[in-house]
Amino acid sequence: MKTYKYSIFWKVLYRYGNIPLTFFLLIYLITSVIGLLSHWYFIFFLFINLLIIIWLNKYYIKTYRLFPFEISADNEKIICKNFLLSKKEVEVRMEDIDRLTGGIFSGYQTRPVYIHDSKQNITIGLYASAGKFPELLKIILQNIREDLYKDLVGRVTELRDKK
């Protein structure tokens, strides 16, 4: 069984990157509130800052729930550990994977890949562009059901031909 982990840089970025960004956006939000007291059009800046803060933190909450920071895999199963603020450990059998979405399968290399297991009704996310995770994705693709593999190859080929 081979273990995959994010480097310290990626781990810090994916876990805590929203904290300084939210702090700076809150400063802009406060200045928009102060500006609103003198000019009505600052409501637009206030609204835009609020939407960015909500969107950013919604994205990070999703990351906290779905992204393990340690994944062990072999030809039969994937074991996911080290979720943020959780000691849960999730085991996904390769034959139970029924859907792979995002990332290369949606036409965007840098977006996360989501692995769905319908038996347990769980979704696991990983950033396939970070570290040695392309190797993990290769192991997953070699061991999933053949019909799912053919569907994914067809989808990637179709996306490549569109570009």
C-alpha positions as protocol buffer text, in pm:
chain_id: "A"
residue {
  index: 1
  type: MET
  ca { x: 0 y: 0 z: 0 }
}
residue {
  index: 2
  type: LYS
  ca { x: 143 y: 336 z: -105 }
}
residue {
  index: 3
  type: THR
  ca { x: 73 y: 652 z: 96 }
}
residue {
  index: 4
  type: TYR
  ca { x: 23 y: 995 z: -58 }
}
residue {
  index: 5
  type: LYS
  ca { x: 44 y: 1319 z: 138 }
}
residue {
  index: 6
  type: TYR
  ca { x: 40 y: 1685 z: 49 }
}
residue {
  index: 7
  type: SER
  ca { x: 358 y: 1884 z: 108 }
}
residue {
  index: 8
  type: ILE
  ca { x: 364 y: 2132 z: 396 }
}
residue {
  index: 9
  type: PHE
  ca { x: 306 y: 2421 z: 154 }
}
residue {
  index: 10
  type: TRP
  ca { x: -8 y: 2268 z: 1 }
}
residue {
  index: 11
  type: LYS
  ca { x: -137 y: 2149 z: 337 }
}
residue {
  index: 12
  type: VAL
  ca { x: -108 y: 2499 z: 486 }
}
residue {
  index: 13
  type: LEU
  ca { x: -261 y: 2658 z: 176 }
}
residue {
  index: 14
  type: TYR
  ca { x: -557 y: 2418 z: 156 }
}
residue {
  index: 15
  type: ARG
  ca { x: -623 y: 2422 z: 530 }
}
residue {
  index: 16
  type: TYR
  ca { x: -557 y: 2780 z: 638 }
}
residue {
  index: 17
  type: GLY
  ca { x: -543 y: 2993 z: 323 }
}
residue {
  index: 18
  type: ASN
  ca { x: -887 y: 3136 z: 385 }
}
residue {
  index: 19
  type: ILE
  ca { x: -793 y: 3291 z: 721 }
}
residue {
  index: 20
  type: PRO
  ca { x: -567 y: 3575 z: 598 }
}
residue {
  index: 21
  type: LEU
  ca { x: -785 y: 3629 z: 291 }
}
residue {
  index: 22
  type: THR
  ca { x: -1099 y: 3657 z: 502 }
}
residue {
  index: 23
  type: PHE
  ca { x: -919 y: 3895 z: 739 }
}
residue {
  index: 24
  type: PHE
  ca { x: -824 y: 4132 z: 455 }
}
residue {
  index: 25
  type: LEU
  ca { x: -1170 y: 4110 z: 303 }
}
residue {
  index: 26
  type: LEU
  ca { x: -1323 y: 4195 z: 642 }
}
residue {
  index: 27
  type: ILE
  ca { x: -1107 y: 4508 z: 651 }
}
residue {
  index: 28
  type: TYR
  ca { x: -1248 y: 4607 z: 312 }
}
residue {
  index: 29
  type: LEU
  ca { x: -1597 y: 4521 z: 435 }
}
residue {
  index: 30
  type: ILE
  ca { x: -1553 y: 4753 z: 735 }
}
residue {
  index: 31
  type: THR
  ca { x: -1425 y: 5036 z: 513 }
}
residue {
  index: 32
  type: SER
  ca { x: -1727 y: 4983 z: 288 }
}
residue {
  index: 33
  type: VAL
  ca { x: -1959 y: 5018 z: 587 }
}
residue {
  index: 34
  type: ILE
  ca { x: -1780 y: 5338 z: 691 }
}
residue {
  index: 35
  type: GLY
  ca { x: -1794 y: 5467 z: 333 }
}
residue {
  index: 36
  type: LEU
  ca { x: -2165 y: 5384 z: 323 }
}
residue {
  index: 37
  type: LEU
  ca { x: -2223 y: 5642 z: 596 }
}
residue {
  index: 38
  type: SER
  ca { x: -2108 y: 5918 z: 360 }
}
residue {
  index: 39
  type: HIS
  ca { x: -2194 y: 5786 z: 10 }
}
residue {
  index: 40
  type: TRP
  ca { x: -2475 y: 5548 z: -80 }
}
residue {
  index: 41
  type: TYR
  ca { x: -2285 y: 5377 z: -365 }
}
residue {
  index: 42
  type: PHE
  ca { x: -2053 y: 5201 z: -117 }
}
residue {
  index: 43
  type: ILE
  ca { x: -2337 y: 4951 z: -78 }
}
residue {
  index: 44
  type: PHE
  ca { x: -2209 y: 4788 z: -399 }
}
residue {
  index: 45
  type: PHE
  ca { x: -1858 y: 4739 z: -256 }
}
residue {
  index: 46
  type: LEU
  ca { x: -2008 y: 4610 z: 68 }
}
residue {
  index: 47
  type: PHE
  ca { x: -2222 y: 4361 z: -123 }
}
residue {
  index: 48
  type: ILE
  ca { x: -1932 y: 4243 z: -343 }
}
residue {
  index: 49
  type: ASN
  ca { x: -1700 y: 4195 z: -42 }
}
residue {
  index: 50
  type: LEU
  ca { x: -1970 y: 4005 z: 145 }
}
residue {
  index: 51
  type: LEU
  ca { x: -2030 y: 3774 z: -152 }
}
residue {
  index: 52
  type: ILE
  ca { x: -1656 y: 3704 z: -190 }
}
residue {
  index: 53
  type: ILE
  ca { x: -1623 y: 3625 z: 183 }
}
residue {
  index: 54
  type: ILE
  ca { x: -1921 y: 3387 z: 169 }
}
residue {
  index: 55
  type: TRP
  ca { x: -1799 y: 3216 z: -150 }
}
residue {
  index: 56
  type: LEU
  ca { x: -1441 y: 3179 z: -20 }
}
residue {
  index: 57
  type: ASN
  ca { x: -1542 y: 3029 z: 313 }
}
residue {
  index: 58
  type: LYS
  ca { x: -1804 y: 2803 z: 153 }
}
residue {
  index: 59
  type: TYR
  ca { x: -1526 y: 2663 z: -68 }
}
residue {
  index: 60
  type: TYR
  ca { x: -1298 y: 2605 z: 231 }
}
residue {
  index: 61
  type: ILE
  ca { x: -1573 y: 2437 z: 435 }
}
residue {
  index: 62
  type: LYS
  ca { x: -1623 y: 2198 z: 143 }
}
residue {
  index: 63
  type: THR
  ca { x: -1247 y: 2134 z: 141 }
}
residue {
  index: 64
  type: TYR
  ca { x: -1248 y: 2064 z: 515 }
}
residue {
  index: 65
  type: ARG
  ca { x: -1527 y: 1807 z: 476 }
}
residue {
  index: 66
  type: LEU
  ca { x: -1419 y: 1623 z: 160 }
}
residue {
  index: 67
  type: PHE
  ca { x: -1040 y: 1640 z: 136 }
}
residue {
  index: 68
  type: PRO
  ca { x: -819 y: 1400 z: 330 }
}
residue {
  index: 69
  type: PHE
  ca { x: -458 y: 1505 z: 368 }
}
residue {
  index: 70
  type: GLU
  ca { x: -330 y: 1148 z: 374 }
}
residue {
  index: 71
  type: ILE
  ca { x: -441 y: 880 z: 128 }
}
residue {
  index: 72
  type: SER
  ca { x: -316 y: 522 z: 114 }
}
residue {
  index: 73
  type: ALA
  ca { x: -400 y: 316 z: -192 }
}
residue {
  index: 74
  type: ASP
  ca { x: -340 y: -23 z: -345 }
}
residue {
  index: 75
  type: ASN
  ca { x: -516 y: -218 z: -620 }
}
residue {
  index: 76
  type: GLU
  ca { x: -818 y: -297 z: -403 }
}
residue {
  index: 77
  type: LYS
  ca { x: -894 y: 3 z: -184 }
}
residue {
  index: 78
  type: ILE
  ca { x: -822 y: 362 z: -87 }
}
residue {
  index: 79
  type: ILE
  ca { x: -789 y: 460 z: 280 }
}
residue {
  index: 80
  type: CYS
  ca { x: -836 y: 830 z: 351 }
}
residue {
  index: 81
  type: LYS
  ca { x: -722 y: 990 z: 679 }
}
residue {
  index: 82
  type: ASN
  ca { x: -626 y: 1323 z: 827 }
}
residue {
  index: 83
  type: PHE
  ca { x: -937 y: 1525 z: 748 }
}
residue {
  index: 84
  type: LEU
  ca { x: -930 y: 1870 z: 907 }
}
residue {
  index: 85
  type: LEU
  ca { x: -1072 y: 1874 z: 1263 }
}
residue {
  index: 86
  type: SER
  ca { x: -1175 y: 1509 z: 1235 }
}
residue {
  index: 87
  type: LYS
  ca { x: -1021 y: 1175 z: 1320 }
}
residue {
  index: 88
  type: LYS
  ca { x: -1241 y: 985 z: 1076 }
}
residue {
  index: 89
  type: GLU
  ca { x: -1092 y: 727 z: 845 }
}
residue {
  index: 90
  type: VAL
  ca { x: -1272 y: 638 z: 523 }
}
residue {
  index: 91
  type: GLU
  ca { x: -1212 y: 322 z: 322 }
}
residue {
  index: 92
  type: VAL
  ca { x: -1329 y: 313 z: -39 }
}
residue {
  index: 93
  type: ARG
  ca { x: -1307 y: -9 z: -236 }
}
residue {
  index: 94
  type: MET
  ca { x: -1205 y: 36 z: -600 }
}
residue {
  index: 95
  type: GLU
  ca { x: -1502 y: -166 z: -729 }
}
residue {
  index: 96
  type: ASP
  ca { x: -1743 y: 60 z: -536 }
}
residue {
  index: 97
  type: ILE
  ca { x: -1629 y: 377 z: -711 }
}
residue {
  index: 98
  type: ASP
  ca { x: -1912 y: 477 z: -944 }
}
residue {
  index: 99
  type: ARG
  ca { x: -1816 y: 830 z: -1042 }
}
residue {
  index: 100
  type: LEU
  ca { x: -1504 y: 1042 z: -1094 }
}
residue {
  index: 101
  type: THR
  ca { x: -1571 y: 1409 z: -1163 }
}
residue {
  index: 102
  type: GLY
  ca { x: -1385 y: 1738 z: -1174 }
}
residue {
  index: 103
  type: GLY
  ca { x: -1023 y: 1799 z: -1261 }
}
residue {
  index: 104
  type: ILE
  ca { x: -912 y: 1647 z: -1589 }
}
residue {
  index: 105
  type: PHE
  ca { x: -1257 y: 1486 z: -1628 }
}
residue {
  index: 106
  type: SER
  ca { x: -1419 y: 1830 z: -1650 }
}
residue {
  index: 107
  type: GLY
  ca { x: -1151 y: 1980 z: -1872 }
}
residue {
  index: 108
  type: TYR
  ca { x: -962 y: 2169 z: -1601 }
}
residue {
  index: 109
  type: GLN
  ca { x: -629 y: 2023 z: -1488 }
}
residue {
  index: 110
  type: THR
  ca { x: -597 y: 2231 z: -1171 }
}
residue {
  index: 111
  type: ARG
  ca { x: -944 y: 2172 z: -1027 }
}
residue {
  index: 112
  type: PRO
  ca { x: -995 y: 1899 z: -769 }
}
residue {
  index: 113
  type: VAL
  ca { x: -1103 y: 1547 z: -863 }
}
residue {
  index: 114
  type: TYR
  ca { x: -1398 y: 1400 z: -673 }
}
residue {
  index: 115
  type: ILE
  ca { x: -1429 y: 1025 z: -617 }
}
residue {
  index: 116
  type: HIS
  ca { x: -1779 y: 901 z: -534 }
}
residue {
  index: 117
  type: ASP
  ca { x: -1866 y: 570 z: -367 }
}
residue {
  index: 118
  type: SER
  ca { x: -2238 y: 496 z: -402 }
}
residue {
  index: 119
  type: LYS
  ca { x: -2240 y: 203 z: -155 }
}
residue {
  index: 120
  type: GLN
  ca { x: -2134 y: 426 z: 135 }
}
residue {
  index: 121
  type: ASN
  ca { x: -2269 y: 743 z: -30 }
}
residue {
  index: 122
  type: ILE
  ca { x: -1946 y: 934 z: 29 }
}
residue {
  index: 123
  type: THR
  ca { x: -1740 y: 1167 z: -184 }
}
residue {
  index: 124
  type: ILE
  ca { x: -1367 y: 1219 z: -143 }
}
residue {
  index: 125
  type: GLY
  ca { x: -1180 y: 1505 z: -306 }
}
residue {
  index: 126
  type: LEU
  ca { x: -817 y: 1539 z: -402 }
}
residue {
  index: 127
  type: TYR
  ca { x: -606 y: 1790 z: -586 }
}
residue {
  index: 128
  type: ALA
  ca { x: -454 y: 1571 z: -857 }
}
residue {
  index: 129
  type: SER
  ca { x: -214 y: 1846 z: -964 }
}
residue {
  index: 130
  type: ALA
  ca { x: -33 y: 1860 z: -627 }
}
residue {
  index: 131
  type: GLY
  ca { x: 263 y: 1640 z: -539 }
}
residue {
  index: 132
  type: LYS
  ca { x: 248 y: 1274 z: -639 }
}
residue {
  index: 133
  type: PHE
  ca { x: -129 y: 1266 z: -668 }
}
residue {
  index: 134
  type: PRO
  ca { x: -123 y: 1208 z: -1047 }
}
residue {
  index: 135
  type: GLU
  ca { x: 31 y: 870 z: -959 }
}
residue {
  index: 136
  type: LEU
  ca { x: -262 y: 803 z: -723 }
}
residue {
  index: 137
  type: LEU
  ca { x: -509 y: 897 z: -995 }
}
residue {
  index: 138
  type: LYS
  ca { x: -332 y: 653 z: -1227 }
}
residue {
  index: 139
  type: ILE
  ca { x: -373 y: 371 z: -971 }
}
residue {
  index: 140
  type: ILE
  ca { x: -741 y: 455 z: -933 }
}
residue {
  index: 141
  type: LEU
  ca { x: -799 y: 457 z: -1310 }
}
residue {
  index: 142
  type: GLN
  ca { x: -622 y: 121 z: -1348 }
}
residue {
  index: 143
  type: ASN
  ca { x: -846 y: -44 z: -1089 }
}
residue {
  index: 144
  type: ILE
  ca { x: -1197 y: 98 z: -1137 }
}
residue {
  index: 145
  type: ARG
  ca { x: -1472 y: -83 z: -1327 }
}
residue {
  index: 146
  type: GLU
  ca { x: -1411 y: -108 z: -1700 }
}
residue {
  index: 147
  type: ASP
  ca { x: -1740 y: 59 z: -1800 }
}
residue {
  index: 148
  type: LEU
  ca { x: -1658 y: 362 z: -1583 }
}
residue {
  index: 149
  type: TYR
  ca { x: -1305 y: 374 z: -1723 }
}
residue {
  index: 150
  type: LYS
  ca { x: -1432 y: 372 z: -2083 }
}
residue {
  index: 151
  type: ASP
  ca { x: -1683 y: 645 z: -2001 }
}
residue {
  index: 152
  type: LEU
  ca { x: -1408 y: 861 z: -1847 }
}
residue {
  index: 153
  type: VAL
  ca { x: -1173 y: 808 z: -2143 }
}
residue {
  index: 154
  type: GLY
  ca { x: -1456 y: 904 z: -2379 }
}
residue {
  index: 155
  type: ARG
  ca { x: -1532 y: 1217 z: -2178 }
}
residue {
  index: 156
  type: VAL
  ca { x: -1166 y: 1326 z: -2166 }
}
residue {
  index: 157
  type: THR
  ca { x: -1127 y: 1259 z: -2540 }
}
residue {
  index: 158
  type: GLU
  ca { x: -1440 y: 1462 z: -2613 }
}
residue {
  index: 159
  type: LEU
  ca { x: -1314 y: 1752 z: -2400 }
}
residue {
  index: 160
  type: ARG
  ca { x: -972 y: 1740 z: -2570 }
}
residue {
  index: 161
  type: ASP
  ca { x: -1132 y: 1743 z: -2917 }
}
residue {
  index: 162
  type: LYS
  ca { x: -1340 y: 2051 z: -2828 }
}
residue {
  index: 163
  type: LYS
  ca { x: -1025 y: 2251 z: -2755 }
}
